[in-house]
Amino acid sequence: MDVYDVSDDLVKKLKDWKLISIISGKFNELKENYSKVNFVEHALIDFKYMEKIFLNVTLREDKCNKRSVEFRMLGNEQFSLKNRKYFQALELYNKSICYAEPNSEHLSIGYANRSAVLFEWKRYRECLANIELARKANYPARLSHKLDKRERDCQQLLEQQPPDVVPFEFKMNFETHAQVPYIADCLELRESGDEGRFIVTNRDLVVGDLVAVEQPFCSTLLSPMRYIRCATCKRENYLTLIPCDSCCSVMFCSEECKQQAMSTFHRFECPIIDFLHRMFNKIHGIALRTTLAALDLYPTIEELMAFCEQPENQNKCAFDLDYGQLTPQEHYRAIHGLVTNQHLRSVSDLFQRSVVCAILKHFIIEYTPLKDHLGGEDGRNFFTDLLFRHLQTSPSNMFGIDLVEQVNETKDDQTHSSGAYAFLSLINHSCAPNTLRIYEGTKAYLFVLRPIKAGNALYDNYGAHFAIFNKQKRQDTLSMQYRFDCKCEGCELDYPTFFRMSHKTSVPLVTDDPDLKLLGAYNYEFAVSNYRKYCDFLTQYGDAYPCKQISSAEECLKMALHIMVDAVPLKAKM
C-alpha cells in the first residue's frame, strides 16, 4: 500500500456511494490550500484510512539483534568463496550494522565483517577505518585475534592501495554573471506567456562549454541508496558508514554528518522513516525535505511565516537573490518562488495532491517532534500550506541527481538523490535538449550538448528524450506530469527514436569499439584525453542533427563527463 493506493480507493468509494460530486464541490469551494488539505484529512479520518495506515504500515522499525544476525549471515553468504559478491555483501553488512541494538556486540561484528570484505577488495585504508570502528564498538575479546591479524596485514599492504580518483576540476571559460555569480555572463533571463521564465544566451555557445555550476538549496537521498550513501552529504561512503542510533534506515559517513542530520531534517523524519519510504515516492520526499529545510531557517515558525508573507519574497528566482549575502534564507527565496501551476490543475489533480499532503502532514505532526515546533493552529496551517506548495513545485522543478549509465541497471539505480536547484529550475524542457547536467556529489555542472546560437534558449530534458520514446509517449508523459503540451523541435519535427534513426553519409563516425570499451570500463585517463574530441565533433556536425553518429557521440560525451567527475558508483568499479 502506498499513498496513491489510498487516494484511488477513497475516490472509488466516493463514486460507489454517489458522494463524489458533493465532496468535489465542497473541496473546490475552499479557497485556502490548507483548508483543502484539512478537509481531505477529515475525510480520511472519518473513513478510517488513517487508522488503517497506522495499523498496516510500520512507522519505524526497531533495532533488533535477531534481524542484525540474519542480515550478517546473508552477507557472509555473498562474501563466501563460492559467490565473492563484495558489493552485495557490503550492503547486507550495512543493514546488519543498522539493525544492531546499541552497545551490542553485533554492531562491532558488523564493522569487523565489513573490514574483511574491504581487505579482500584491497581497500586497505577503509579496512583500517572499520577495524577502528569495531574496536570502538567493543569488539568481543574472544574474536580480537582475527582483527589484530587483519590490522597487521593491512598496515603492511597499505602503500599498495592506489589513490582514489580525484574529480576533474572543470572551470567556466566565461566571466561570471553580474547577478548570478555561478553562471556564465552570457546567460539572460527571459519571460513569455507561452514559455514562462526561461534562459537564453547572448553569444554563440559550442559543445562542451560549461555555463553553470550550482549547489542545491537542499537534497534528499532516495530510499534504495540508504545503505550505500550518507543521508546528509549524499557521498557514496558505504565502506565506512555508521548508523542512526534510533532507526534502521539511515546511515552517515561521519559523526559530523550524523549530528547535522539529527539537529535538522532527521529529528523529524526519524520517528516515521519507514513509513515515509513505504508510502511516498521521491517527489514527495524532496517536497518534504524542502519544507523541513525551510522550517530550519528560523528559530520559530512565526519568523518563517513572516518571511514567506513579505512581498519581496514572493515569486522570486535565482536572478533576484543577493549573492553578496547568500544565506540559506536568501537562497530559499528562489525555491519558494518556483511556480506551482495551480491555476492549470484540475480538481482531481488537486484532490489527489491533497490526499498526499494530508497523509504526510497527519503522520509527521502526530508522531514526531514537529507538533511542538509548529505550536498552535496557525503554525500547523502554515506548514500544511508550505508542504502543499512544494508538492506542486517539486515534479517540474526538482532534479534527480544521476550517476553514469550502467549496463543492466535501471534508471532508479542511476539516480541516488533529489535536489532543489534555483537556477536549473529556470531551464525549460526539450525532447531534443541542448544542455546536459552532470553531478559531482550534489554539485551540478551544466554543459552545452549541442551548438547554441546567440539569442536562442537553453533547454534541458525532463526525462522524455526523443531518442528513447516516441512522440505520443513523450507528449502523454509531459502532459500528465508537467502540465504542458510540448512543442519542442523534437516534437514539431517528429524526430525518430534511435533505432529508427538513419546514418548520414556526410557525417563520419567519431566513436569506435575501443572507445566504447574503455568508456564502459570507466577509464578516467581515456575520458580526460578524449572528451574534447566528442565536443569538437558535435560542434562541427551540429547541423546534421539528428543522426546515429551524433547520438552515439553524445552518449560517449555523457559517459566521459560522468567518469571525469567520478559519478561512477563503487559497485561499477568492482
N, C-alpha and C positions, 0 to 999 in steps of 0.2 A: 504494500500500500504506500502510495506517495500522495503529495498534495493534489495532484491532478485527478487521481482516482477519487478523492473526496469531493472535489469540485464537480466532476462528471456525475457522481452518484447523487449529490444534492440536487443538481439540475434535473436529473431523471426523476427523482422523487417529486419535485415540484411540478413537473409535467404530468406525471401519473396522477397526482392529486388535484390537477387543474388549478394549481396555485401560481404557475409561472408568470402569468400576465399581471397578477396582483402584486407579487413580490417584485417583479421587474419595474412596475410602475412606481411603487413606493421607493425602491432603490434609486430610480432615475430622478425622483423629485428632490433627493437630498443634495444640497449644494456643496457642502464641505466633504473633502475626501475622508477625513477621519470619521464623519458621520456614516458614510457609505460602508466603511470597514467595520465600524461598531455594529451597524445594522446586520451585516453578514455574520459577524461574530455571535450575535444573539441568536440568529437562526441556527448556526452550527451547534450552539449550546442547547437550544430548545429541541433540536432533532437528534441530540445525543452523540453528535460526531466528535466533539471534544473529548467526551468520556471514552468513546470507542478508541480514539487515537491514544489516549493515555494508557488504556488497558492493553493495547496491542503493539505499541511501539516503545521500545526501551529508550528512556531519556538519556541515560548514561550507563554504560556497562561498568560494573565494579571490578576492581583489581581482584585477581583470582589466581592463586599459585597453581591450581589444577590446570587451568587454561594455559598458564605460562609454560608448564611442563609439556603439555600437548603440542604447543607450537614449537618448543625446543626439539622435541622428538621428530617432528616433521622436518625441521631444519636439518637435523642430523642425517635424516634420510636423503635429503637433497645434496648434502655435503659429502656423502659417502663416496668411496672409490668407485662404486657402481654408477653413480649419477654425475658427480662433480659439477652440479649446477650451483655455482657460487652465488649468483645474484638471488636466486630463489631462496637459498639457504640464509643469506643475509637478511632478506625481507622477513622471513619467518623468525629468525632470531630477534629482530627488532620488535616484532609482535610479542614474542616471549618476554622481552625486556619491558614492554609497555604493560603487560598483564601481571607482571610480578608484583606481589604485595610489598609495600615499603618495608625496608630493613630485613627482608627475607633473603636467604642465600640464592634464591632463584634469579634475582636481579644480577648478582655478581657472576653467576654461572652463565647467564646470557651474554654478558660482556666478554667473558673468557671464551665462550664458543665463537663469538664474533671474531675475536682475535685469532682463533685457529684458522678461520676461513681466510682472513687477511694475510696470514703468514703463508699459506699455500698460494695465494694470489700474488705474493711478493710485494704486498703493500706494507712494508715494514714500519714506516712511521705511524700509520694508522693502527697497526697491530700493537705497537707500544702504548699508544694512547688508550686502547681498550684494556690492555693489561693494567694500566694505572686506574682506569675506571673500575675494573673488577676488584682491585685491592681496596679502593676507597669504599666500595660497597660491601666490605667484609667478606671477601672470598674465603671459603672454608679451608682451614689449615690442612685438612686431610687430602686436599687436591692441589695444594700450593706447589708441590714439586713439578707439576706439569707446567704451571705458569712460569716458574723460575727458569726452567729449561728453555721455554719458548722465548723468554725475555733475553737470555744469554745469546741464543741463536740469532735473534733479531738484531741485537747490538753488533754482532759480527758481520751481518749482511746488510746493514743499514745503508752503507755507501753504494750498494748495487742498485738501489731503487732510483730510477730516473726521476728528474724533477717533473712536477705536474705542468701541464700546458698553461702557459701564460697567455690570456686572450690578447689578440691583436689590438693595438691601440689605434682605432680609427679616429681621424680628425677631419673636421669640415674644411673644405678648400675655400670657404667664403668668409666674409666678415659676418660677425654675429648681428642679428636683428636688433634694431634700436629699442623695440618694445619687448621682444621675447628673446632673451639672450641665448637660449639653447637651440634656436633655429637659424637658418641662413637668412641673410639680409634681403635676398631676392624674393622671399615669400610674402604674400599680402593676403589679408582677409577681405573677402567679398561677401555680399549677401544679395539674394534674389528671391522672388516669390516662389519660383519653381524648385530651386536647389537649397534654399535656406542659407546658412553660413557655409562658406567653402573657401579653399585655399588655392591661389594662383601663383605663378612665378612671373617676375618681370624681366627675366632673361632666359635664354636657352639653357636647358639642362641636358646633360648626357648621362648615359647609363653608368651607374656606379657612384654618381655624386651623392655625398652624404649631406642631407639637408636638415636633419633634426636629430637631437639626442635628448630623450626625455625620461625622467624618473616619474613613477606613478604617485598619485596622492596616497593611495593605499592599494593593497593587493591581498588576495586570499588563496590559499593552497587548495587544490582540488582533492577530494577525498581519496582517489586511487593512489595519490602520492604521499599519504600521511605517514607511511613507514619508510619513506625514501628521502624526503626533503624536510628541511626545517620549516616549521609553521610560521616563523617570524620573518626570516630573511629569504626564505624560499630556496636556499642553496641546497645542492644535492650532496649533503654531508651524511648520507645514511651509514657510512662506515663508522662514524663516531657519534651518532645521535643519542640523546638522553631523553627519558620520558617525562611527561607531565606527572606530577605527584598524585593527581586525583583521577584523571581519565585514562582510558586505554587507546585513545585515537589521535593523540597529538605528540609530536616529538620536536626536539630543539637541538641545534648544533652546538650550543654553549649555554652556560648559566646566564650570560648577559641576555641572550635572546629569550631564554625562559622567563627571566624576570620582567623583561619588556612586555612580553605577551600577557603575563599574569597581572600586570598593572594596567593593561589596556583591554584589547578585544577578548582575550581568553577568560578573563574573570566572568564575563557574561556568557560566552559560548560554552565553556567547560561543563556546567551542570546539565546541559542538554545536547552535548556534542554528537552523540549517536543518533538522536532524534533529528538533528539538522542534516546529517549525512544521509539518513534513510528517506526523509520526507521531501527534501528540496534539491534543486539542481544548481549548477554553477552560476546561473544568472541570479537566482535568489541569494546565493552565497555572497556574491560580490555586492549586491544591493544591501544586504545586512551589514557586511563589513564596512561599507562606505558610511552607513548610518551610524554604526558604533564609533568609527573614526571621527565623525563629526561630533558625537557626544563627548569625545575625549579632548576637544579643542578648548573647552572652558570648564572651570570647576563646577559650575551649576547649570542646570537645564535652562534656567531663566536667562542666563547670559547668552546661551546659544540661540534661544528663541528671539532675543532682542537683535542679535547679529543677523539672523536669517530674515527678519522683518524689515531691516533697514533698506531703503530704496536703492542705495548704492551697491547693495549686494544682490540685486535681482538681475537675472538674465545676463550675467557676465560670462566672459570666456577668457581664454589664455592671453588674448591681446589686451585685456583690461587690468591685468594684475600689476602690482608694484614689485618688481623683481629686485629692487634695492633692499626691500624688507620682505623677502618671501617666507613668511612664517607659515605654519600649517593652516592657520586661519585664513591667510591671504590666498593660499593655494586652493582651499576649499571653495572660495567664491566662484571659481571657474567650474568646479564639479557640481556645485549647487545650481549653477546657471544652465546646465545641459537641458535641452528641450525634452519635454515629456510626450509631446504629440497627443495630449489627452483629448483635444478637440476632434482628432481624427478617429478616435477609438469608438467602437460600438458598445452598446450597453452590455452585451455578452462578454466582450473583452474586459471591460472594467469590472464586471461582476466576478469573472474568474480571477483577476488580479486581486480583487478584494478578498476572495477566499484565501489565496496565498498569503496575503498580508495579515488577515485576521488570525489564521492558524499560527503563523510565525510570531506575530505580536502577542497573542494569548500566552503561548508557552514561554517566551523569553521574559515576559513580565511576571508571570505567575510562579516560575520555577527557578529564577536566577536573581542575583542582587540588583538587577536593573530596576525592579519596582521601587526600591528605596531611593535610587538615584533620580528617578523621574518625579517623585513626590506625588502630588495630587492629580486631579482630573486634567488640568491644563497641560501638565507635563506629559501625561500619557497620550493625550490627543495630539500634541505636537510631535511626539515620537512616531505615532501612527501616520500622521501626515508626511513626515520626512521619509519613513520607510516606504510608504506608498509611492512617493515621488521617485525614489531611487529604483523601485521595482519597475517603474515605467522607463526611466532613462537607461538602465543597465543593458537591455538587449541590443540597443543600437549604438551605445557609446562606451561600453566597457570592452576590454580586449582579452582574448586568450593569449597567454604567454607560452609560445611554442618552442619546441626543440627541433633538431634536424629530423627530417623524414627518415624513418627506419623501415627496413624490409620486414614484412609480416606483422607490422604494428598498426593498430587502428589510430584514428585521429585523436581519440581520448588518451592514448599512450604518448602522443607527441605534445600535448598541452598539459603543463604542470600547474599553472596558476591562472587567475584572472586579475586584471589591474584596471584602475581608473586613471586615464591619461587625458589631461585637459586639452593639449594641442592636437594629439592624434584623433581625438573625437570630432575635430572640425573637418577632417578629410572625408569627402563623400565616397560612396561606393561606385565601382565599375566592375562588370564581369570580365573586363579586359584591363586590369589595373596598370598604372604606370609607376607605381611605387611599391616598395617591399619593406615590411617590418622584420627586423632581426633583433633578438633579445640576448643580452649578456646579463644573466640573472634576471632581474626585473627591469633593468635599464633598456629602453627601446631605442634602436637606431632606425632611422627612416632613410632608405636608399632609393635612388631613381632606378626603375627597372626598364623603362622604355624612354627614348628621347622625348623631351617635352619642350615645345616651342614657347617663347615668351608670350605671355598673355593667356596661356592655357592653364587649365585646372590640374591639380594633383588628385589622383584617385587611388584609393585603397581597395581591397577586396574583402568583403564581409563573409567569405566562405563559399559563395556561389560563383565559381570560375567557369568560364565558357569551355575551357579545355576538358573539364571533368563532367559538367552537367549540361544537358540540352536546354534550349531556351525556355521551354514550358516549365521544366523542373525549377529552373532558376527563378522565373517570374513568380511561381507559386510560393516558393520559399521566402523570397524577399517581401512579397505582399503580406504573407502571414506574419512573419517575424518583425519586419521593419516598417510596415505600413506605407510602402510606396510602390508605384509601378515603374520598374527600371526601364530607362530609355537610353542606356549607355550605348556606345558604339558596338559592343559585342552583341547586344540585343537588337539594335536597329539594323545591323548588317547580318544578323544571324550567323555569327562565326561558328564554324564546325567544331565539334569536340576533337580531342587529339587523335583518336583512332580514325576519324573521318577526314583529318587534315591532309593536305597534299604536300609533297616535296616541291619546292620551286627550283627550277633548273638554274636560275640566276643567282641562287644563294648557295654558297659552299657549306660543307659540314665542318663545324669547328670542334665538335666532340667526337671522340672515338672510344673504342673499348678500353684502352689503357686509362683514359680519363675517368670513365665511369667506374672502373675497378678501383682506382686509387681514391676517388671521392667516396666510393662505397665502403672503403676501409678507413674512412675518416682521417686521411693522411694530411696532417697540418702543413707540412712543408710544401706539398703539392698544391694545396689550396692557396697558400700565400703566393706561390710563384705563378699561379695560373688564373687567378680570379680576374686580373686586368684583361687577360686575353678574351674572356667571355664578355666583359664590359665593352671592350672596343668593337668586338664583332656585333653585339646587339645595337650599338650606336650606329655602326656603318650600314647595317642592313635593316634598320628600323622601318624603312618604307615598305619592306616586303612582308610586314606583319599582317596576318598570322601565317605561319607555315611550320612544318615539323622541325626544321633546322633551328628556327628561332625558339620554339617551345623547349626543345632539348637544351639549348644554350641557357635559357632562363633557369631551367631546373638545375643545371650544373652551377650556375652562379649562386643560386639559393643555397645549394649544398656547401659550396666553398665558403660563403659568408658565415653560415652556421658553424662550420668547422673552425673558422678563424676566431670567432668569439667564444669558442668552446661550448656551444649549445649542443653538445653531444653527451647523452647520458652515459654514466659509467657502465651500465648494462651493455651498451653497444660496443664498449671498448674491451670487454672481457674476451 
